[in-house]
Amino acid sequence: MNTPTLQTHYREKVVPALQAKYNYTNVHRIPRLEKIVVTSCMGRHPDRKQAVEDAVVEIAKITGQKPSVTYARKSVANFKLREGEILGARVTLRGARMWEFLDRFINITAPNIRDFRGLPAKSFDGHGNYAVGISDQSIFPEIELDQIKRQIGFDLIFVTSTQDDKEARDLLAELGLPFRPQKKTEESRSADA
């Protein structure tokens, strides 16, 4: 099996760039992408069971891997949800599938987002992980538009090996994730002057 292009790019370009920027002495300290989790939750759908089945099919088409079904851990009256009821679908991508999915997301899917100006850079969790929500599955090229039964939203979570958001952002930016340009604050403008 051939090594994915983006994985080769990570080894040859991203690792040396991050090592030079942060002066890592130990190669194991260099941040790496560990996994990508694709989730979809059908909290308020009246026909939740059928919606989850549709989400399972769509996620399988998008990722090339069969997702697992998630269940409610506790009852929530406001959502008309009972403990143990089907709630959504989730798939965890690692290895070659993760690199191929990320390559397709960066080069094909993200530019298909309507009025796309870049991904928000503020969606880090404080532990080096990045999450982005996709509101419509039709931006993925694997989805046939005439086959769509309902609009399904997804969350993509990029889990990195670092605990620092800045290092994780630099890693994802070096891999090619299209972040929005950050606006300069008053403090940084005065420091530049």
C-alpha angles and dihedrals in degrees: 000000000000121000111252114255094237092051090053089049089052093052097043104036113011099048094052091044093052092043091053094045098048100027095231112189094187116058090212090065092063107107117249135181107254103180146338118225119202114196136175126186127196100196103153104024111127090217094041097160093056091043090055091049089052090048091051090054093046094047090048090053093047099045103027090231130097111250126222121238117243125215133207113264094203140009120267115189096196091060093040087239127150128200111269094020119136109265112166149317134268138185129187117210122203136163121003094353090055092051093046092048092049091049091052091045094052099042105031114013104042094052088053092064110111114254089001114187097160137290118293112262094206097073096095118121100218092257100075097270124124127207129189129179123223112199099193132038094206091086090072112090092218091067117087108219095217090054095058111115098176139359110265124190126208139200118215115201119192109201115200132188094239128085093209120090094208092054090046091050091050090049093051092043091051089051087056105258103158105236122183114257109262118240114236115245124222092256094054091046092054090047090053093052 
